[in-house]
Amino acid sequence: MRRFQDALEHAAKTGDWKLVYPCLAEDVEWNTPQRSLAGVERVEHDLNWGSPPEHLDLEFEVGEWIDLGGGRAAVDVDQTWLMRDFGEFAYRRKRRIEITIHDGKISRYEMKFIG
């Protein structure tokens, strides 16, 4: 989980998602409020990842992973966006990420907005 978490944080901050893909199972189910995809190839090629806006910096507060049983885990993430030039608060978003791990890879990912 830690490798996946680090890869996601790096991707969200830099827009470089290549470290995320090796963490995913070939038949991964990827669900966000905007889109659902099946398969690592579709995730890699069809998901519009976006990059951090040039004028904003992103900070994370990542909670503790909660074991949901059956290879499932969840974590809450508080993202704070700051104005790059001034360090002033821009906005905050809370998310919950739930994953399922099978054979050491993420087989299901679901991200929800929780605040």
TORTIGU-656155 format. One record per residue (C-alpha): residue number from 1; residue in three letters; x negated, y, z. Coordinates in Angstrom, 3 decimals. Layout:
[NUM, "ALA", [X, Y, Z]]
...
***
This chain:
[1, "MET", [0.000, 0.000, 0.000]]
[2, "ARG", [-2.803, 2.390, 0.840]]
[3, "ARG", [-4.354, 2.123, -2.643]]
[4, "PHE", [-0.964, 2.822, -4.212]]
[5, "GLN", [-0.311, 5.755, -1.866]]
[6, "ASP", [-3.722, 7.265, -2.648]]
[7, "ALA", [-3.135, 6.818, -6.391]]
[8, "LEU", [0.281, 8.520, -6.170]]
[9, "GLU", [-1.102, 11.451, -4.181]]
[10, "HIS", [-3.940, 11.900, -6.669]]
[11, "ALA", [-1.502, 11.774, -9.584]]
[12, "ALA", [0.905, 14.274, -8.047]]
[13, "LYS", [-1.916, 16.731, -7.369]]
[14, "THR", [-3.809, 16.350, -10.657]]
[15, "GLY", [-1.345, 15.046, -13.249]]
[16, "ASP", [-3.706, 12.074, -13.851]]
[17, "TRP", [-1.645, 8.903, -13.407]]
[18, "LYS", [-4.127, 6.274, -14.674]]
[19, "LEU", [-4.899, 5.016, -11.130]]
[20, "VAL", [-1.214, 4.241, -10.517]]
[21, "TYR", [-0.715, 1.743, -13.363]]
[22, "PRO", [-3.057, -1.008, -12.063]]
[23, "CYS", [-1.005, -1.061, -8.845]]
[24, "LEU", [2.173, -1.965, -10.735]]
[25, "ALA", [3.481, -5.397, -11.724]]
[26, "GLU", [4.024, -5.908, -15.443]]
[27, "ASP", [7.808, -6.149, -14.866]]
[28, "VAL", [8.022, -3.273, -12.356]]
[29, "GLU", [11.391, -1.600, -11.801]]
[30, "TRP", [10.795, 2.169, -11.474]]
[31, "ASN", [13.686, 4.288, -10.191]]
[32, "THR", [13.842, 8.026, -9.538]]
[33, "PRO", [16.820, 10.392, -9.388]]
[34, "GLN", [16.074, 11.355, -12.985]]
[35, "ARG", [15.358, 7.999, -14.580]]
[36, "SER", [15.159, 4.212, -14.289]]
[37, "LEU", [12.645, 2.187, -16.280]]
[38, "ALA", [11.660, -1.480, -16.440]]
[39, "GLY", [8.126, -2.666, -17.162]]
[40, "VAL", [4.751, -1.046, -16.609]]
[41, "GLU", [4.416, -0.240, -20.311]]
[42, "ARG", [7.666, 1.752, -20.295]]
[43, "VAL", [6.643, 3.501, -17.091]]
[44, "GLU", [3.299, 4.454, -18.611]]
[45, "HIS", [4.666, 5.625, -21.958]]
[46, "ASP", [8.253, 6.758, -21.349]]
[47, "LEU", [8.216, 8.432, -17.969]]
[48, "ASN", [7.671, 12.167, -18.116]]
[49, "TRP", [5.258, 12.551, -15.237]]
[50, "GLY", [4.728, 16.246, -15.445]]
[51, "SER", [1.754, 18.029, -13.996]]
[52, "PRO", [1.523, 20.334, -11.036]]
[53, "PRO", [2.318, 23.913, -12.058]]
[54, "GLU", [-0.833, 25.949, -12.582]]
[55, "HIS", [0.242, 28.580, -10.056]]
[56, "LEU", [1.102, 26.168, -7.220]]
[57, "ASP", [-0.883, 23.933, -4.869]]
[58, "LEU", [0.672, 20.838, -3.359]]
[59, "GLU", [0.231, 19.606, 0.195]]
[60, "PHE", [1.543, 16.308, 1.591]]
[61, "GLU", [2.613, 15.063, 4.963]]
[62, "VAL", [3.012, 11.331, 4.610]]
[63, "GLY", [4.784, 9.422, 7.338]]
[64, "GLU", [3.987, 5.923, 8.517]]
[65, "TRP", [4.974, 3.034, 6.293]]
[66, "ILE", [7.955, 1.137, 7.668]]
[67, "ASP", [8.087, -2.613, 7.052]]
[68, "LEU", [11.593, -3.406, 5.787]]
[69, "GLY", [10.900, -7.142, 5.539]]
[70, "GLY", [10.878, -9.353, 2.481]]
[71, "GLY", [7.865, -7.576, 0.964]]
[72, "ARG", [9.630, -4.213, 1.150]]
[73, "ALA", [8.337, -1.027, 2.748]]
[74, "ALA", [9.369, 2.638, 2.947]]
[75, "VAL", [7.669, 5.930, 3.682]]
[76, "ASP", [8.902, 9.513, 3.969]]
[77, "VAL", [6.868, 12.223, 2.275]]
[78, "ASP", [7.145, 15.940, 2.947]]
[79, "GLN", [5.763, 17.937, 0.011]]
[80, "THR", [4.993, 21.610, 0.428]]
[81, "TRP", [4.198, 23.801, -2.555]]
[82, "LEU", [2.128, 26.929, -1.959]]
[83, "MET", [1.363, 29.861, -4.234]]
[84, "ARG", [-2.176, 29.181, -5.424]]
[85, "ASP", [-3.411, 32.776, -5.406]]
[86, "PHE", [-1.948, 33.758, -2.039]]
[87, "GLY", [-1.375, 30.516, -0.107]]
[88, "GLU", [2.198, 31.607, 0.573]]
[89, "PHE", [5.028, 29.113, 0.890]]
[90, "ALA", [6.887, 28.447, -2.384]]
[91, "TYR", [9.171, 25.502, -1.528]]
[92, "ARG", [9.396, 22.163, 0.257]]
[93, "ARG", [10.897, 18.848, -0.746]]
[94, "LYS", [11.312, 15.668, 1.280]]
[95, "ARG", [11.287, 12.316, -0.436]]
[96, "ARG", [11.650, 8.712, 0.607]]
[97, "ILE", [9.714, 6.125, -1.336]]
[98, "GLU", [10.722, 2.494, -1.063]]
[99, "ILE", [8.597, -0.210, -2.653]]
[100, "THR", [8.690, -3.952, -3.040]]
[101, "ILE", [5.401, -5.817, -3.253]]
[102, "HIS", [5.103, -9.168, -4.980]]
[103, "ASP", [1.765, -10.923, -5.562]]
[104, "GLY", [-0.099, -7.822, -4.390]]
[105, "LYS", [1.510, -5.467, -6.930]]
[106, "ILE", [4.417, -3.022, -6.777]]
[107, "SER", [7.374, -4.801, -8.376]]
[108, "ARG", [9.973, -2.179, -7.463]]
[109, "TYR", [9.640, 1.546, -6.774]]
[110, "GLU", [12.476, 3.816, -5.752]]
[111, "MET", [12.101, 7.485, -4.923]]
[112, "LYS", [14.960, 9.488, -3.411]]
[113, "PHE", [15.263, 13.127, -2.404]]
[114, "ILE", [16.197, 13.302, 1.276]]
[115, "GLY", [15.900, 16.987, 1.942]]
***
